[in-house]
Amino acid sequence: MAYTPIEDSEIERILVVNAHPDDADFGAGATVAYWSSLGIEVHYLLLTNGDQGGFDDTPRDQMGPLRQSEQRAAGGILGVKSFTFLNHRDGHLMPSIEKRGEVVKAIREIRPQRMVIQSPERNWDRIQASHPDHLAAGEIAMQAVYPDARNEFAFPELLKAGLEPWTVDEVWLMAHPVRTHYIETTNFIDKKIAALKAHTSQTSQMNLDEVIRGWGEMIGQEAGLAAGKTAEGFFVAATR
C-alpha cells in the first residue's frame, strides 16, 4: 500500500536538496509555488555550483556565480525562503561522509518536517533526469535523513555547536522511476515557467511554455485529471 503523505496543514518547513541550480525548479517548481502560497517555508540547499552548465562561451569561473544569481531570482518567483550553496564542483559530486555532514547540518538548522530530494535510483525512462550528480545528491540527502540527522552520536561537532538531532517525517523524490503521489499544478504552472525562464543560461534555447505545459499535462493525465490540467508527480516515503 502506498504511503499517504502528511497533510500540508501540518507542515511548517520543507527542505529541498538538489545537485544544481534549476534542478528543483524543473522537478517541483509549481509544487514549491503551491506550498509557498500556503505559508509553508521552503528552503533550498544546492550541492554544486553548476559550473558545467550553459550553452555559450561564458567563462567557467563566471558560470557558478551566474547560476546562483539565476537560482535566487527563480526561487524568488516561487516564494523560496532561503538558499544555501555548498559550491562543490559540478559533474564531480560523489557521496561522502563530509557531504552527508553538510546536509545533516542544514537539516538540523532548518528542522523540516518534509524534504524534497532527487532520486538516487536511475530512471531508465527519463535518463536525462538521472545525471550522476542527481543520483549522488539523492543518495547523500537520503543518508543524511537516515540515519544521521536524528542520531545524536553522528557528527558530534554539530551537537556541540547546539544543533540538536532532528527527524524528518517524510521524503518526496523527484524523477523517481515510480510516482506515488501527485500535486495538481494548473494554477501554479505559470510561476514554474517564469522561474525556469529566470535560469537564462540554461533555458534560453528552450520553448519552455510548450515543453513545461506538455510535460505537466502528461503527468496530469497520469494523475487522472481533466484534459488541460497539469500536475507534478513524486515518490513519497515515510522516514520517521
Secondary structure, DSSP 8 states (H G I E B T S, - for coil): -------GGG--EEEEEESSTTHHHHHHHHHHHHHHHTT-EEEEEEEE--TT--SS---HHHHHHHHHHHHHHHHHHHT--EEEEEEE-TT-----HHHHHHHHHHHHHH--SEEEEE-SS--TTSGGGG-HHHHHHHHHHHHIIIIITT-TTSSHHHHHTT-------EEEEET-SS--EEEE-TTTHHHHHHHHHH-HHHHTTS-HHHHHHHHHHHHHHHTT--TT--EEEEEEEE--
